Amino acid sequence: MAVEPFKTINKTEQASTEQWFDIGVNLTNSQFSSDYHQQIELAKQAGVARICITGTNERESHLAAQMAGQYQNVYSTAGVHPHDAKDVSDNYLSVLKALYLDNQQVKAIGECGLDFNRNYSPQEQQLQVFSQQLDLAIELNAPVFLHQRDAHTAFIEVIKPRRNELKQVVVHCFTGNRQELEDYLALDCFIGITGWICDERRGKDVLELVNQIPLNRLLIETDAPFLLPRNLTPKPKDKRNLPLYLPHIAEQIAAQFNITLAELSAQTFANASEFFNIDEQVNG
Ligand SMILES: [Zn+2]
């Protein structure tokens, strides 16, 4: 497959009429502690009409629910990231369950999964905490927001026997190869694409693969404050990624699919609303 040359995108070219849904923003990260409110507003002005705040452990899932509860069209997830698997409390599953059941803005279980790249938690514990959260999602009939790094085989082994009972599944921040993509699609997963593809070195393989994702399985996200798109001009001095940069990532993806921004926006917005079980109509 021919590789498209990288486009340099000027911020002023960004369309403001499109409506976007950023499915993964780490707004509870300390980098947003002083201005998360402002960033939600700025994102909205840039056309990012909906945001889902990622919950990564018990405390941050609480915080995410609290933040999301202050706004219309802002949602959150409740889960324990594999990095935090070693620190779960004895009753963490009831904590996540209560967050999901008691707060209508909490829309999915996760972020959960396996990260054998950094192994901040022992692999055995990661596997246990991941399996338990998938079983909780089955019990709750809830969508799941998944993370996988350098653990593909084990990850598939945990999901596969549960897939029929699980509802919607997204593998967020996809950075894998063609075989991994095929495995996820065979399990009817949504695929989350970040600004990783805007990196002409690290992101080249994913950029070439992205148009192999069926359009009705594609979700987009910034994963802010991480993964600042490398080809963003001008670059913010603090290198912090923001949800308002989502349209920039979308331009790159639309070019790979050879579709318009309006088409990509309509499709991914509908997909995200379907994933989180939210009415597609935006109010307020
Ligand atoms: Zn992640």
py3Dmol code that shows the C-alpha trace and the ligand (Angstrom):
import py3Dmol

protein = """\
ATOM      1  CA  MET A   1       0.000   0.000   0.000  1.00  0.00           C
ATOM      2  CA  ALA A   2       1.313   3.451  -0.893  1.00  0.00           C
ATOM      3  CA  VAL A   3       2.087   5.755   1.993  1.00  0.00           C
ATOM      4  CA  GLU A   4       0.471   9.150   1.799  1.00  0.00           C
ATOM      5  CA  PRO A   5       2.877  12.007   2.388  1.00  0.00           C
ATOM      6  CA  PHE A   6       2.239  13.792   5.668  1.00  0.00           C
ATOM      7  CA  LYS A   7       0.137  16.863   5.427  1.00  0.00           C
ATOM      8  CA  THR A   8       1.089  19.886   7.428  1.00  0.00           C
ATOM      9  CA  ILE A   9      -2.126  21.223   8.788  1.00  0.00           C
ATOM     10  CA  ASN A  10      -2.576  24.797   9.760  1.00  0.00           C
ATOM     11  CA  LYS A  11      -4.829  25.336  12.744  1.00  0.00           C
ATOM     12  CA  THR A  12      -6.852  27.972  10.929  1.00  0.00           C
ATOM     13  CA  GLU A  13      -7.919  25.340   8.376  1.00  0.00           C
ATOM     14  CA  GLN A  14      -9.694  23.366  11.060  1.00  0.00           C
ATOM     15  CA  ALA A  15     -13.368  23.061  10.385  1.00  0.00           C
ATOM     16  CA  SER A  16     -15.537  24.353  13.176  1.00  0.00           C
ATOM     17  CA  THR A  17     -18.862  23.133  11.844  1.00  0.00           C
ATOM     18  CA  GLU A  18     -18.167  19.458  12.512  1.00  0.00           C
ATOM     19  CA  GLN A  19     -19.163  17.769  15.745  1.00  0.00           C
ATOM     20  CA  TRP A  20     -16.644  15.516  17.465  1.00  0.00           C
ATOM     21  CA  PHE A  21     -16.660  13.056  20.362  1.00  0.00           C
ATOM     22  CA  ASP A  22     -13.357  12.597  22.211  1.00  0.00           C
ATOM     23  CA  ILE A  23     -13.775   9.156  23.800  1.00  0.00           C
ATOM     24  CA  GLY A  24     -10.623   9.360  25.949  1.00  0.00           C
ATOM     25  CA  VAL A  25      -9.439  12.397  27.901  1.00  0.00           C
ATOM     26  CA  ASN A  26      -7.430  12.041  31.127  1.00  0.00           C
ATOM     27  CA  LEU A  27      -8.897  15.172  32.607  1.00  0.00           C
ATOM     28  CA  THR A  28      -8.201  14.042  36.180  1.00  0.00           C
ATOM     29  CA  ASN A  29      -4.473  14.197  35.432  1.00  0.00           C
ATOM     30  CA  SER A  30      -2.671  16.826  37.543  1.00  0.00           C
ATOM     31  CA  GLN A  31      -1.741  18.665  34.315  1.00  0.00           C
ATOM     32  CA  PHE A  32      -5.403  19.738  34.140  1.00  0.00           C
ATOM     33  CA  SER A  33      -5.991  20.498  37.813  1.00  0.00           C
ATOM     34  CA  SER A  34      -5.978  24.267  37.333  1.00  0.00           C
ATOM     35  CA  ASP A  35      -7.852  24.572  34.028  1.00  0.00           C
ATOM     36  CA  TYR A  36     -10.002  21.523  33.257  1.00  0.00           C
ATOM     37  CA  HIS A  37     -13.101  23.684  33.133  1.00  0.00           C
ATOM     38  CA  GLN A  38     -11.515  26.013  30.593  1.00  0.00           C
ATOM     39  CA  GLN A  39     -10.309  23.073  28.484  1.00  0.00           C
ATOM     40  CA  ILE A  40     -13.817  21.632  28.303  1.00  0.00           C
ATOM     41  CA  GLU A  41     -15.072  25.020  27.101  1.00  0.00           C
ATOM     42  CA  LEU A  42     -12.257  25.445  24.555  1.00  0.00           C
ATOM     43  CA  ALA A  43     -12.842  21.936  23.236  1.00  0.00           C
ATOM     44  CA  LYS A  44     -16.522  22.704  22.803  1.00  0.00           C
ATOM     45  CA  GLN A  45     -15.675  25.841  20.823  1.00  0.00           C
ATOM     46  CA  ALA A  46     -13.429  23.714  18.582  1.00  0.00           C
ATOM     47  CA  GLY A  47     -16.378  21.432  17.804  1.00  0.00           C
ATOM     48  CA  VAL A  48     -15.613  18.714  20.354  1.00  0.00           C
ATOM     49  CA  ALA A  49     -19.198  18.546  21.551  1.00  0.00           C
ATOM     50  CA  ARG A  50     -18.733  15.479  23.729  1.00  0.00           C
ATOM     51  CA  ILE A  51     -15.931  14.221  25.936  1.00  0.00           C
ATOM     52  CA  CYS A  52     -15.495  11.087  27.981  1.00  0.00           C
ATOM     53  CA  ILE A  53     -13.140  11.385  30.953  1.00  0.00           C
ATOM     54  CA  THR A  54     -11.114   8.248  31.560  1.00  0.00           C
ATOM     55  CA  GLY A  55     -11.187   6.739  35.054  1.00  0.00           C
ATOM     56  CA  THR A  56      -7.938   4.911  35.816  1.00  0.00           C
ATOM     57  CA  ASN A  57      -8.258   3.865  39.459  1.00  0.00           C
ATOM     58  CA  GLU A  58     -10.804   4.097  42.272  1.00  0.00           C
ATOM     59  CA  ARG A  59      -9.904   7.646  43.305  1.00  0.00           C
ATOM     60  CA  GLU A  60      -9.653   9.039  39.775  1.00  0.00           C
ATOM     61  CA  SER A  61     -12.833   7.268  38.697  1.00  0.00           C
ATOM     62  CA  HIS A  62     -14.623   9.090  41.530  1.00  0.00           C
ATOM     63  CA  LEU A  63     -13.049  12.359  40.459  1.00  0.00           C
ATOM     64  CA  ALA A  64     -13.905  11.729  36.793  1.00  0.00           C
ATOM     65  CA  ALA A  65     -17.553  11.084  37.686  1.00  0.00           C
ATOM     66  CA  GLN A  66     -17.601  14.239  39.785  1.00  0.00           C
ATOM     67  CA  MET A  67     -16.136  16.358  36.968  1.00  0.00           C
ATOM     68  CA  ALA A  68     -18.405  14.892  34.299  1.00  0.00           C
ATOM     69  CA  GLY A  69     -21.449  15.387  36.516  1.00  0.00           C
ATOM     70  CA  GLN A  70     -20.966  19.164  36.320  1.00  0.00           C
ATOM     71  CA  TYR A  71     -21.581  19.326  32.572  1.00  0.00           C
ATOM     72  CA  GLN A  72     -23.937  18.307  29.828  1.00  0.00           C
ATOM     73  CA  ASN A  73     -22.304  16.087  27.211  1.00  0.00           C
ATOM     74  CA  VAL A  74     -19.354  15.157  29.412  1.00  0.00           C
ATOM     75  CA  TYR A  75     -19.167  11.547  30.540  1.00  0.00           C
ATOM     76  CA  SER A  76     -16.747   9.301  32.385  1.00  0.00           C
ATOM     77  CA  THR A  77     -15.611   5.723  32.818  1.00  0.00           C
ATOM     78  CA  ALA A  78     -15.000   3.811  36.048  1.00  0.00           C
ATOM     79  CA  GLY A  79     -12.129   1.376  36.128  1.00  0.00           C
ATOM     80  CA  VAL A  80      -8.639   0.376  37.180  1.00  0.00           C
ATOM     81  CA  HIS A  81      -5.777   0.741  34.691  1.00  0.00           C
ATOM     82  CA  PRO A  82      -3.277  -2.157  34.608  1.00  0.00           C
ATOM     83  CA  HIS A  83      -0.634   0.169  36.080  1.00  0.00           C
ATOM     84  CA  ASP A  84      -2.839   0.526  39.166  1.00  0.00           C
ATOM     85  CA  ALA A  85      -3.802  -3.144  39.454  1.00  0.00           C
ATOM     86  CA  LYS A  86      -1.419  -3.664  42.389  1.00  0.00           C
ATOM     87  CA  ASP A  87      -3.118  -0.937  44.446  1.00  0.00           C
ATOM     88  CA  VAL A  88      -6.776  -1.976  44.336  1.00  0.00           C
ATOM     89  CA  SER A  89      -8.705  -1.983  47.595  1.00  0.00           C
ATOM     90  CA  ASP A  90     -10.434  -5.136  48.823  1.00  0.00           C
ATOM     91  CA  ASN A  91     -13.815  -3.830  47.711  1.00  0.00           C
ATOM     92  CA  TYR A  92     -12.786  -2.064  44.499  1.00  0.00           C
ATOM     93  CA  LEU A  93     -15.322  -3.966  42.416  1.00  0.00           C
ATOM     94  CA  SER A  94     -18.198  -2.674  44.561  1.00  0.00           C
ATOM     95  CA  VAL A  95     -16.718   0.834  44.297  1.00  0.00           C
ATOM     96  CA  LEU A  96     -16.727   0.640  40.479  1.00  0.00           C
ATOM     97  CA  LYS A  97     -20.161  -0.951  40.458  1.00  0.00           C
ATOM     98  CA  ALA A  98     -21.635   1.815  42.613  1.00  0.00           C
ATOM     99  CA  LEU A  99     -20.030   4.505  40.470  1.00  0.00           C
ATOM    100  CA  TYR A 100     -21.579   3.007  37.350  1.00  0.00           C
ATOM    101  CA  LEU A 101     -25.015   2.385  38.824  1.00  0.00           C
ATOM    102  CA  ASP A 102     -25.395   5.597  40.828  1.00  0.00           C
ATOM    103  CA  ASN A 103     -24.191   8.133  38.245  1.00  0.00           C
ATOM    104  CA  GLN A 104     -25.867   8.466  34.891  1.00  0.00           C
ATOM    105  CA  GLN A 105     -22.806  10.224  33.419  1.00  0.00           C
ATOM    106  CA  VAL A 106     -20.645   7.130  34.088  1.00  0.00           C
ATOM    107  CA  LYS A 107     -21.009   5.237  30.837  1.00  0.00           C
ATOM    108  CA  ALA A 108     -18.454   2.417  30.755  1.00  0.00           C
ATOM    109  CA  ILE A 109     -16.214   0.145  32.815  1.00  0.00           C
ATOM    110  CA  GLY A 110     -12.500   0.841  32.255  1.00  0.00           C
ATOM    111  CA  GLU A 111      -9.888   1.869  31.526  1.00  0.00           C
ATOM    112  CA  CYS A 112      -8.766  -1.679  32.174  1.00  0.00           C
ATOM    113  CA  GLY A 113      -6.552  -4.182  30.425  1.00  0.00           C
ATOM    114  CA  LEU A 114      -2.939  -5.335  30.311  1.00  0.00           C
ATOM    115  CA  ASP A 115       0.330  -3.408  30.023  1.00  0.00           C
ATOM    116  CA  PHE A 116       3.334  -5.725  29.888  1.00  0.00           C
ATOM    117  CA  ASN A 117       5.448  -2.899  28.460  1.00  0.00           C
ATOM    118  CA  ARG A 118       6.084  -1.177  31.737  1.00  0.00           C
ATOM    119  CA  ASN A 119       4.798  -3.821  34.182  1.00  0.00           C
ATOM    120  CA  TYR A 120       4.105  -1.273  36.910  1.00  0.00           C
ATOM    121  CA  SER A 121       1.919  -3.992  38.422  1.00  0.00           C
ATOM    122  CA  PRO A 122       2.869  -7.690  38.423  1.00  0.00           C
ATOM    123  CA  GLN A 123       1.390  -9.488  35.388  1.00  0.00           C
ATOM    124  CA  GLU A 124      -0.551 -11.965  37.536  1.00  0.00           C
ATOM    125  CA  GLN A 125      -2.294  -9.104  39.305  1.00  0.00           C
ATOM    126  CA  GLN A 126      -2.981  -7.302  36.022  1.00  0.00           C
ATOM    127  CA  LEU A 127      -4.621 -10.458  34.642  1.00  0.00           C
ATOM    128  CA  GLN A 128      -6.771 -10.869  37.744  1.00  0.00           C
ATOM    129  CA  VAL A 129      -7.934  -7.251  37.944  1.00  0.00           C
ATOM    130  CA  PHE A 130      -8.618  -7.166  34.189  1.00  0.00           C
ATOM    131  CA  SER A 131     -10.686 -10.390  34.237  1.00  0.00           C
ATOM    132  CA  GLN A 132     -12.652  -9.224  37.261  1.00  0.00           C
ATOM    133  CA  GLN A 133     -13.559  -5.925  35.586  1.00  0.00           C
ATOM    134  CA  LEU A 134     -14.713  -7.693  32.423  1.00  0.00           C
ATOM    135  CA  ASP A 135     -16.895  -9.939  34.579  1.00  0.00           C
ATOM    136  CA  LEU A 136     -18.279  -6.840  36.306  1.00  0.00           C
ATOM    137  CA  ALA A 137     -19.072  -5.274  32.915  1.00  0.00           C
ATOM    138  CA  ILE A 138     -20.941  -8.453  31.949  1.00  0.00           C
ATOM    139  CA  GLU A 139     -22.910  -8.305  35.194  1.00  0.00           C
ATOM    140  CA  LEU A 140     -23.762  -4.639  34.576  1.00  0.00           C
ATOM    141  CA  ASN A 141     -24.319  -5.002  30.829  1.00  0.00           C
ATOM    142  CA  ALA A 142     -21.867  -2.095  30.454  1.00  0.00           C
ATOM    143  CA  PRO A 143     -19.514  -1.142  27.620  1.00  0.00           C
ATOM    144  CA  VAL A 144     -15.781  -1.630  28.326  1.00  0.00           C
ATOM    145  CA  PHE A 145     -12.871   0.711  27.597  1.00  0.00           C
ATOM    146  CA  LEU A 146      -9.699  -1.343  27.152  1.00  0.00           C
ATOM    147  CA  HIS A 147      -5.942  -0.724  27.186  1.00  0.00           C
ATOM    148  CA  GLN A 148      -3.350  -3.131  25.793  1.00  0.00           C
ATOM    149  CA  ARG A 149       0.385  -2.743  25.423  1.00  0.00           C
ATOM    150  CA  ASP A 150       2.858  -5.540  24.647  1.00  0.00           C
ATOM    151  CA  ALA A 151       0.364  -8.083  25.953  1.00  0.00           C
ATOM    152  CA  HIS A 152      -1.710  -8.938  22.892  1.00  0.00           C
ATOM    153  CA  THR A 153      -1.873 -12.735  23.239  1.00  0.00           C
ATOM    154  CA  ALA A 154      -2.773 -12.705  26.924  1.00  0.00           C
ATOM    155  CA  PHE A 155      -5.251  -9.867  26.310  1.00  0.00           C
ATOM    156  CA  ILE A 156      -7.116 -11.845  23.626  1.00  0.00           C
ATOM    157  CA  GLU A 157      -7.157 -14.911  25.891  1.00  0.00           C
ATOM    158  CA  VAL A 158      -8.945 -12.930  28.598  1.00  0.00           C
ATOM    159  CA  ILE A 159     -11.500 -11.335  26.257  1.00  0.00           C
ATOM    160  CA  LYS A 160     -12.312 -14.219  23.920  1.00  0.00           C
ATOM    161  CA  PRO A 161     -14.187 -16.550  26.316  1.00  0.00           C
ATOM    162  CA  ARG A 162     -16.207 -13.555  27.558  1.00  0.00           C
ATOM    163  CA  ARG A 163     -16.848 -11.803  24.265  1.00  0.00           C
ATOM    164  CA  ASN A 164     -20.347 -13.171  23.667  1.00  0.00           C
ATOM    165  CA  GLU A 165     -21.507 -11.927  27.035  1.00  0.00           C
ATOM    166  CA  LEU A 166     -19.824  -8.535  26.803  1.00  0.00           C
ATOM    167  CA  LYS A 167     -21.600  -5.609  25.213  1.00  0.00           C
ATOM    168  CA  GLN A 168     -19.620  -2.937  23.351  1.00  0.00           C
ATOM    169  CA  VAL A 169     -15.837  -3.179  23.573  1.00  0.00           C
ATOM    170  CA  VAL A 170     -13.284  -0.538  22.549  1.00  0.00           C
ATOM    171  CA  VAL A 171      -9.558  -1.163  22.346  1.00  0.00           C
ATOM    172  CA  HIS A 172      -8.442   2.383  22.999  1.00  0.00           C
ATOM    173  CA  CYS A 173      -5.240   3.967  21.644  1.00  0.00           C
ATOM    174  CA  PHE A 174      -4.587   1.289  19.058  1.00  0.00           C
ATOM    175  CA  THR A 175      -0.864   1.149  18.217  1.00  0.00           C
ATOM    176  CA  GLY A 176      -0.617  -2.473  17.076  1.00  0.00           C
ATOM    177  CA  ASN A 177       0.012  -4.303  13.808  1.00  0.00           C
ATOM    178  CA  ARG A 178      -2.261  -5.742  11.127  1.00  0.00           C
ATOM    179  CA  GLN A 179      -2.673  -9.120  12.862  1.00  0.00           C
ATOM    180  CA  GLU A 180      -3.640  -7.458  16.126  1.00  0.00           C
ATOM    181  CA  LEU A 181      -6.164  -5.282  14.314  1.00  0.00           C
ATOM    182  CA  GLU A 182      -7.668  -8.347  12.631  1.00  0.00           C
ATOM    183  CA  ASP A 183      -7.924 -10.127  15.986  1.00  0.00           C
ATOM    184  CA  TYR A 184      -9.804  -7.179  17.512  1.00  0.00           C
ATOM    185  CA  LEU A 185     -12.147  -6.837  14.564  1.00  0.00           C
ATOM    186  CA  ALA A 186     -12.849 -10.591  14.656  1.00  0.00           C
ATOM    187  CA  LEU A 187     -14.014  -9.997  18.234  1.00  0.00           C
ATOM    188  CA  ASP A 188     -16.207  -7.119  17.013  1.00  0.00           C
ATOM    189  CA  CYS A 189     -14.286  -4.462  18.944  1.00  0.00           C
ATOM    190  CA  PHE A 190     -14.358  -0.764  18.288  1.00  0.00           C
ATOM    191  CA  ILE A 191     -10.872   0.654  17.651  1.00  0.00           C
ATOM    192  CA  GLY A 192      -9.751   3.926  19.258  1.00  0.00           C
ATOM    193  CA  ILE A 193      -7.310   5.990  17.196  1.00  0.00           C
ATOM    194  CA  THR A 194      -5.236   8.774  18.788  1.00  0.00           C
ATOM    195  CA  GLY A 195      -2.725  11.383  17.646  1.00  0.00           C
ATOM    196  CA  TRP A 196      -0.157   8.566  17.644  1.00  0.00           C
ATOM    197  CA  ILE A 197      -0.822   8.460  13.884  1.00  0.00           C
ATOM    198  CA  CYS A 198       0.432  12.054  13.601  1.00  0.00           C
ATOM    199  CA  ASP A 199       3.948  10.859  14.448  1.00  0.00           C
ATOM    200  CA  GLU A 200       5.748  10.247  11.157  1.00  0.00           C
ATOM    201  CA  ARG A 201       8.116   7.750  12.794  1.00  0.00           C
ATOM    202  CA  ARG A 202       6.328   5.803  15.517  1.00  0.00           C
ATOM    203  CA  GLY A 203       2.876   6.195  14.028  1.00  0.00           C
ATOM    204  CA  LYS A 204       3.632   5.265  10.424  1.00  0.00           C
ATOM    205  CA  ASP A 205       2.422   1.645  10.654  1.00  0.00           C
ATOM    206  CA  VAL A 206      -0.854   2.547  12.341  1.00  0.00           C
ATOM    207  CA  LEU A 207      -1.444   5.365   9.851  1.00  0.00           C
ATOM    208  CA  GLU A 208      -1.102   2.878   6.982  1.00  0.00           C
ATOM    209  CA  LEU A 209      -3.496   0.460   8.697  1.00  0.00           C
ATOM    210  CA  VAL A 210      -6.127   2.915   9.813  1.00  0.00           C
ATOM    211  CA  ASN A 211      -8.293   2.701   6.690  1.00  0.00           C
ATOM    212  CA  GLN A 212      -8.576  -1.081   7.208  1.00  0.00           C
ATOM    213  CA  ILE A 213     -10.866  -0.358  10.153  1.00  0.00           C
ATOM    214  CA  PRO A 214     -14.505  -0.577   9.078  1.00  0.00           C
ATOM    215  CA  LEU A 215     -15.867   2.964   9.406  1.00  0.00           C
ATOM    216  CA  ASN A 216     -18.591   1.797  11.766  1.00  0.00           C
ATOM    217  CA  ARG A 217     -15.968   0.476  14.194  1.00  0.00           C
ATOM    218  CA  LEU A 218     -13.776   3.597  14.292  1.00  0.00           C
ATOM    219  CA  LEU A 219     -13.572   5.825  17.376  1.00  0.00           C
ATOM    220  CA  ILE A 220     -11.265   8.799  17.844  1.00  0.00           C
ATOM    221  CA  GLU A 221      -9.611  10.227  20.924  1.00  0.00           C
ATOM    222  CA  THR A 222      -6.831  12.527  22.073  1.00  0.00           C
ATOM    223  CA  ASP A 223      -5.773  10.639  25.256  1.00  0.00           C
ATOM    224  CA  ALA A 224      -4.879  14.161  26.494  1.00  0.00           C
ATOM    225  CA  PRO A 225      -2.654  15.292  28.187  1.00  0.00           C
ATOM    226  CA  PHE A 226      -0.594  12.499  26.599  1.00  0.00           C
ATOM    227  CA  LEU A 227       0.278  11.939  22.934  1.00  0.00           C
ATOM    228  CA  LEU A 228       0.443  15.497  21.629  1.00  0.00           C
ATOM    229  CA  PRO A 229       0.117  15.153  17.812  1.00  0.00           C
ATOM    230  CA  ARG A 230       3.685  15.516  16.572  1.00  0.00           C
ATOM    231  CA  ASN A 231       2.762  17.434  13.408  1.00  0.00           C
ATOM    232  CA  LEU A 232       0.724  20.084  15.203  1.00  0.00           C
ATOM    233  CA  THR A 233       1.823  23.617  14.265  1.00  0.00           C
ATOM    234  CA  PRO A 234       2.520  25.696  16.213  1.00  0.00           C
ATOM    235  CA  LYS A 235       3.342  23.303  19.052  1.00  0.00           C
ATOM    236  CA  PRO A 236       2.262  24.377  22.534  1.00  0.00           C
ATOM    237  CA  LYS A 237       5.321  25.150  24.667  1.00  0.00           C
ATOM    238  CA  ASP A 238       4.202  22.886  27.502  1.00  0.00           C
ATOM    239  CA  LYS A 239       3.782  19.892  25.081  1.00  0.00           C
ATOM    240  CA  ARG A 240       0.439  19.200  26.706  1.00  0.00           C
ATOM    241  CA  ASN A 241      -2.155  17.509  24.522  1.00  0.00           C
ATOM    242  CA  LEU A 242      -5.691  18.944  24.726  1.00  0.00           C
ATOM    243  CA  PRO A 243      -9.137  17.705  23.697  1.00  0.00           C
ATOM    244  CA  LEU A 244      -9.451  20.709  21.367  1.00  0.00           C
ATOM    245  CA  TYR A 245      -6.795  19.107  19.131  1.00  0.00           C
ATOM    246  CA  LEU A 246      -9.148  16.260  18.207  1.00  0.00           C
ATOM    247  CA  PRO A 247     -10.172  17.862  14.858  1.00  0.00           C
ATOM    248  CA  HIS A 248      -6.477  17.963  13.924  1.00  0.00           C
ATOM    249  CA  ILE A 249      -6.173  14.191  14.446  1.00  0.00           C
ATOM    250  CA  ALA A 250      -9.436  13.746  12.545  1.00  0.00           C
ATOM    251  CA  GLU A 251      -8.008  15.534   9.488  1.00  0.00           C
ATOM    252  CA  GLN A 252      -5.221  12.988   9.299  1.00  0.00           C
ATOM    253  CA  ILE A 253      -7.673  10.095   9.562  1.00  0.00           C
ATOM    254  CA  ALA A 254     -10.122  11.519   7.010  1.00  0.00           C
ATOM    255  CA  ALA A 255      -7.254  11.857   4.518  1.00  0.00           C
ATOM    256  CA  GLN A 256      -6.377   8.155   4.944  1.00  0.00           C
ATOM    257  CA  PHE A 257      -9.972   7.124   4.300  1.00  0.00           C
ATOM    258  CA  ASN A 258     -10.282   9.648   1.514  1.00  0.00           C
ATOM    259  CA  ILE A 259     -13.518  10.985   2.982  1.00  0.00           C
ATOM    260  CA  THR A 260     -14.544  14.480   4.045  1.00  0.00           C
ATOM    261  CA  LEU A 261     -14.263  15.748   7.594  1.00  0.00           C
ATOM    262  CA  ALA A 262     -18.035  16.013   7.693  1.00  0.00           C
ATOM    263  CA  GLU A 263     -18.379  12.330   6.820  1.00  0.00           C
ATOM    264  CA  LEU A 264     -15.792  11.291   9.399  1.00  0.00           C
ATOM    265  CA  SER A 265     -17.388  13.477  12.032  1.00  0.00           C
ATOM    266  CA  ALA A 266     -20.888  12.122  11.446  1.00  0.00           C
ATOM    267  CA  GLN A 267     -19.699   8.513  11.447  1.00  0.00           C
ATOM    268  CA  THR A 268     -17.412   8.659  14.502  1.00  0.00           C
ATOM    269  CA  PHE A 269     -19.901  10.713  16.491  1.00  0.00           C
ATOM    270  CA  ALA A 270     -22.595   8.135  15.800  1.00  0.00           C
ATOM    271  CA  ASN A 271     -20.188   5.305  16.656  1.00  0.00           C
ATOM    272  CA  ALA A 272     -19.196   6.869  19.978  1.00  0.00           C
ATOM    273  CA  SER A 273     -22.807   7.526  20.906  1.00  0.00           C
ATOM    274  CA  GLU A 274     -23.611   3.913  20.065  1.00  0.00           C
ATOM    275  CA  PHE A 275     -20.619   2.676  22.061  1.00  0.00           C
ATOM    276  CA  PHE A 276     -21.587   4.611  25.200  1.00  0.00           C
ATOM    277  CA  ASN A 277     -25.367   4.123  24.737  1.00  0.00           C
ATOM    278  CA  ILE A 278     -26.000   7.857  24.507  1.00  0.00           C
ATOM    279  CA  ASP A 279     -28.658   9.492  22.373  1.00  0.00           C
ATOM    280  CA  GLU A 280     -26.999  10.948  19.278  1.00  0.00           C
ATOM    281  CA  GLN A 281     -28.833  14.253  19.609  1.00  0.00           C
ATOM    282  CA  VAL A 282     -26.735  16.843  21.435  1.00  0.00           C
ATOM    283  CA  ASN A 283     -28.641  19.103  23.824  1.00  0.00           C
ATOM    284  CA  GLY A 284     -27.269  22.203  25.500  1.00  0.00           C
TER     285      GLY A 284
END
"""
ligand_1 = """\
1
ZN
Zn -4.498 3.563 27.844
"""
view = py3Dmol.view(width=600, height=400)
view.addModel(protein, "pdb")
view.setStyle({"model": 0}, {"cartoon": {"style": "trace"}})
view.addModel(ligand_1, "xyz")
view.setStyle({"model": 1}, {"stick": {}})
view.zoomTo()
view.show()
